[in-house]
């Protein structure tokens, strides 16, 4: 109970270290989820409605990537960005930008894999009507996006939740450096290991509150469709 | 005359449609009737170019002068977009006056500004018809366009269709044999994928 009280105190006083961790977390999570959405939604739409020769291969590949363990992604990024890696000149190791890239590699297949079956179901339902009055090209794509808007927002909320909760890849690529790359999840691990349960609990409470808000928004969206 | 030749469609090794050829007189209304599974909607979609038959080539409907006809198609359950009534209609052209005219004709003014996803089945069908009628086409195919409407709305819709069909060729798929005589100049009966009469 004392830990809980001290944790709440840290939150209410807007402790500087806590705020810094939140700032890095939100910068990383929002950037990576938005980038994943921008890349993943169009690809998911294309996979959902277009037929092309090796489509099944790409879908299977994407589903495999959806299940990629975060630490494997972290390992691959670490090797790419490290001093002996091909992208070492970009100096992305132990940076927020490197963490964003790792998150994008993890989350984009999930965005694609969520959009594809939705569009696959939606497209035949609307295609006869759309083709019947000769709507095609860009207008058809905009209509597909319009009909998918709630799904896209749901996918974004899921991507954001995933980005906030991820620990494996971001700790390997970011290094959990205080005041630089320490995000909520890596900070909880570190503070717990150090025995500073107040800070760890404060971060845990904030993470759960964010999760609650995201779920409330998702529920409101679902009720309105 | 519009000649439609050699339509054959097979699903899972079963021939669902096998029509050698038939002709349509331009400017007339045709009703296609037949039991469920007789191939009516399949025929309609192939003519409209939405489905490709066993030839593997999208059908182009050509009249005697060689002109490729502009064919439109309204499904039995037209897809309703998550937009207002007006925006749904204006998907088929930007003519706001025509949009107002269609809303008045179908007596759906009370649905103005409302999201079309919340309309009843009958209201959605009226909106679907109104949307198609925002433009003129050479050949119009309607798949059971009034199936979800009440009797009064159905009668009114049939009158609107007849008026719209002037100087056009129209094919209407219907199960409502009572309305066939009201609207159609000719009836085509389909059974087991073949034209019986």
Interface residues (C-beta under 8 A of the other chain):
Chain A: X125 X126 X127 X128 X129 X130 X131 X132 X133 X134 X135 X139 X143 X146 X147 X149
Chain B: X45 X48 X49 X50 X70 X72 X73 X74 X75 X78 X79 X81 X82 X83 X91 X92 X128 X131 X132 X135 X141
